[in-house]
Amino acid sequence: MQRLSRRVKRRMRGARPLVLQGQELCTHFSIDADQLEAFLHERTIPFHKDSNGQIWASIDAKKTTAGTR
């Protein structure tokens, strides 16, 4: 039986998600700031709203931009 080289055995790492805040999310999705929270709820994208009212979300750019542009 032939042994596989180490290079073949290595796992490929997946892409890391982007962590964006409110204005960056608006720019990424091309929407207005007042529509952001409703848009995230509609797309079922998990997000966090901090004590200052700032919205943060971790997104996978490949999955979330497929149907928006």
N, C-alpha and C positions, 0 to 999 in steps of 0.2 A: 504494500500500500504506500502511495506517495504522500509525503507530508506537505502541507500547505505552508507557504512562507508567512512570516509575521505580517507582512503588508496586507495580505488577503484577509487575515483574521481581524484587523482593526475595524472598529465601528465608526461609521461616519456620524458626526454630530449634526443634529438638526439646527436650523436657523433659530437664533434667539429672538424672542418677541421684542418689539419696540415699546418702550414706556414713554407715553406722550402725555402732556398736560393739555388743558382746555384749548388754548389758541392753536397749539400744534395739531390737535385733533381736528379742529375746525378747518385748518388749512389742508390737512391730509384728506379729509372727506369732502372738501369744497362745500361747506355749509356755514350758516351764520351761527354765532355764539348762542343765541336764544333758542336755537333748534337742537343744540348738541345733546342734551340729556334725553330728549324724546327720541332722537335718532339712535342713540346707543341702546335705549330700551327696545326700540323697534327691531334692531338688528341682533338683539340678545348678546351684546358685547358687554362683558362684566367691567364695571368701573368703580372707582372710589371717589367720594366727595369729601374733601378734608374740612377741617373746622373753619377755614377761610372761604369755603364755597368753591374752591378750585377742584375741577374734575380731572382725574388721572385714569388712564386705561393702558393695559398691556395688550398690544395688538400684534397679530401676525400679518405683516404687510401683504403677503401673497394671497391670503384668504379674504381679507377685508376689503381690498380694492378691486376685486374681480368684477363685482357688479355695480360699482359706483361711478365709474368713468366711462 
